């Protein structure tokens, strides 16, 4: 999985640790090309949160296409 593009995201109600931990594992153990920071949404996403999700998806797509 070394060098593959990866990202982490999640909706949470408490600490939101899981996406950060997953990102760290992908980066350090699997040596993946991670997109930072992880996308964290507390509770149910608002309209603004949904736009952040779309932008996060665009960032992932751009990294896959252009390798930036």
Order of alpha helices (4+ residues) and beta strands (2+ residues): beta-beta-alpha-beta-beta-alpha
